[in-house]
Amino acid sequence: MLPYHTLMMLHRAERRYEVGKVRDEEHGKQRRLRSIVNKLTPRNFETLLDQVKQVNIDNADTLSGVIGQIFDTASMEPLFVEVYASFCSRLAVELPCFGDDYEKISFKRLLLNKCQKEFERRGREEEEAANRTEEGDNKLTDEEREEKRRRRVLGNIRIIGELYKKRMLTERIIHECIKKLLGYNQKNSDEENIEALCTLMSTIGVMIDHPKAKVHMDVYFDKMFQLSNNMTLCSRVRFMLKDAIDLRRNKWHQRRKVEGPKMIKELHRDAVQERWAQSSRLRRAGQPMNFRSNGSTGLQKMHKVERKYEVGKITDREEAKQRRLKSIVNKLTPHNFETLFDQVKQVNIDNVDTLFGVIGQIFDTALMEPTFVEVYANFCSRLAVELPGFGDGDVKITFKRLLLTKCQEEFERGEKEEEEEAANRTEEESEIKETYEEREEKRRRRMLGNIRLIGELYKKRILTERIMHECIKKLLGFNLKNPDEKNIEALCILMSTIGDLIDHPKAKVHMDVYFDKMFQLSNNMTRSSRVRFMLKDVIDLRRNKWQQTRKVESPKNIEEVH
């Protein structure tokens, strides 16, 4: 039995303890914090910061929970890492501390502990993986688990770099991280650590590479240079090291600026600048194409909204609408056409951004699904009638008008991407053929998909005949001696799609000119045999009065299949 005086010393709480209440209260706070952190963007930054401050953060567990939520989200969202680092910087000032003067627990102190824990997590995870049981772990394959872990490691390295840039971590800590990643105490550096090192250097290099640190930096880069020539490392890692070395040599100026998340007004500004750049490029190449029937730019008058804009509200609502539209568009088939058409109409399309989002979703899906292009063109034809327009009487922004703009942007997109890639490609990058070839194939598929969609939209009378003739002239390269083979392939697809409709008596003069040039190209032995045979097939198709020798199968309903 305990002595009586021991019982007299027990502390009496001000509020009576209730079973489950504390845990439930803490769990509720963490759920709310997770919801806030998951929504963070540059646009709603201040709103969500105020929401975090309104949560009753009255103990170290809740404070640590905020940091955990930020790390869990930011490590998987590389584009938003800088935003989350800024969020941490502000929270370190705003949130309360706990404990006494001798051992004060602050947001910054817990953040440093979390950084250290995440940095050292990789080695611990590998040890645990060796003893992992199958229970609860059979949903992911080894490759998926490894990729997820790798993404988290690189995400944490980016967070550490951005926190250093916000002066939340000291330079000494960063030097320790670099030494650890370089494997100073190991004979062979780990490839994953080297990749993390390159990511860290590209993030903080411009700030940490100052005269006082030159001796340390020279030592690091000497070792990185040796590793870049180590043929036992994979070529991908060696090229990453060479990129980091070149970046330092170039005084940390990126060849291509890394794009972070943008606000809506920045996107609109970039879109205007992009249109100007496209116009100047087309003026140099020849007469610019105009997909709009009236030739107006749409920038003459700004539409004034009826309701005042509130920070954070539109973004979340708009993202939800776009997710729903994407889900609808991805399911489209001839069988469920009417059902999904009604679902789109039920979405509250009350502004230009949502209207343009519908078109973007259709293009992104249709361009990679050639079999369903005709179905998507039918969908556009119906939506052009049903969906509302915005703006006043002088400048009406309609589905059809935005669709024409999107067609033009996609038509001119390939040329712009090739110019940018050529300007930014180095000799070393050109050696990595697989990545380049994959990009090239994806770009080619998108271009041909766009041409098919343009053709089908013309057949639905959404695009005019004048626009089609402009496309044909551009693809035939009337201002160039040697048209590009990709353009010739696109021309053949366009002709086989619309030839029956556009080749009428009034257009005979134009069509004869086009096919004379196509005949010359089909006999040009400098062209690949594949392209020459495609040209000959289209010439034969016209000669056969556009009657396909083999009917092109389009998607069918279930009853048609049966």
DASULKA-V708776 format. One record per backbone hydrogen bond with DSSP energy under -0.5 kcal/mol. CO is the residue of the C=O (numbers start at 1). NH is the residue of the N-H. If there is no record, write none. Layout:
BEGIN
CO/NH
CO/NH
END
This chain:
BEGIN
3/6
3/7
4/8
5/9
6/9
7/10
11/13
18/21
18/22
20/24
21/25
22/26
23/27
24/28
25/29
26/30
27/31
28/32
29/33
30/34
31/35
32/36
33/37
34/38
35/39
36/39
37/40
42/45
44/48
45/49
46/50
47/51
48/52
49/53
50/54
51/55
52/55
55/57
56/58
59/63
60/64
61/65
62/66
63/67
64/68
65/69
66/70
67/71
68/72
69/73
70/74
71/75
73/76
74/77
77/80
78/81
79/261
80/84
81/85
82/86
83/87
84/88
85/89
86/90
87/91
88/92
89/93
90/93
90/94
91/95
98/105
104/106
105/98
106/110
107/111
108/112
109/113
110/114
111/115
112/116
113/117
114/118
115/119
116/120
118/121
120/124
121/125
122/126
123/127
124/128
125/129
126/130
127/131
128/131
129/132
134/137
134/138
141/145
142/146
143/147
144/148
145/149
146/150
147/151
148/152
149/153
150/154
151/155
152/156
153/157
154/158
155/159
156/160
157/161
158/162
159/163
160/164
161/165
162/166
163/168
163/169
164/167
170/174
171/175
172/176
173/177
174/178
175/179
176/180
177/181
178/182
179/183
179/184
180/183
183/186
187/189
190/194
191/195
192/196
193/197
194/198
195/199
196/200
197/201
198/202
199/203
200/204
201/205
204/207
204/208
205/209
208/210
210/213
211/214
213/217
214/218
215/219
216/220
217/221
218/222
219/223
220/224
221/225
222/226
223/227
224/228
225/229
226/229
227/230
229/231
230/233
234/238
235/239
236/240
237/241
238/242
239/243
240/244
241/245
242/246
243/247
244/248
245/249
246/250
247/252
248/251
250/253
252/254
257/259
263/267
264/268
265/269
266/270
267/271
268/272
269/273
270/274
271/275
272/276
273/277
274/278
275/279
276/280
277/281
278/282
279/283
280/284
281/285
282/286
303/305
310/313
310/314
312/316
313/317
314/318
315/319
316/320
317/321
318/322
319/323
320/324
321/325
322/326
323/327
324/328
325/329
326/330
327/331
328/331
329/332
334/337
336/340
337/341
338/342
339/343
340/344
341/345
342/346
343/347
344/347
347/349
348/350
351/355
352/356
353/357
354/358
355/359
356/360
357/361
358/362
359/363
360/364
361/365
362/366
363/367
365/368
366/369
369/372
370/373
371/555
372/376
373/377
374/378
375/379
376/380
377/381
378/382
379/383
380/384
381/385
382/385
382/386
383/387
390/397
394/396
395/397
396/398
397/390
398/402
399/403
400/404
401/405
402/406
403/407
404/408
405/409
406/410
407/411
408/412
409/413
410/414
412/416
413/417
414/418
415/419
416/420
417/421
418/422
419/423
420/424
421/425
426/430
427/431
428/431
429/432
431/433
432/436
433/437
434/438
435/439
436/440
437/441
438/442
439/443
440/444
441/445
442/446
443/447
444/448
445/449
446/450
447/451
448/452
449/453
450/454
451/455
452/456
453/457
454/458
455/459
456/460
457/462
457/463
458/461
464/468
465/469
466/470
467/471
468/472
469/473
470/474
471/475
472/476
473/477
473/478
474/477
477/480
481/483
484/488
485/489
486/490
487/491
488/492
489/493
490/494
491/495
492/496
493/497
494/498
495/499
498/501
498/502
499/503
502/504
504/507
505/508
507/511
508/512
509/513
510/514
511/515
512/516
513/517
514/518
515/519
516/520
517/521
518/522
519/523
520/523
521/524
523/525
524/527
528/532
529/533
530/534
531/535
532/536
533/537
534/538
535/539
536/540
537/541
538/542
539/543
540/544
541/546
542/545
544/547
546/548
551/553
557/561
558/562
END
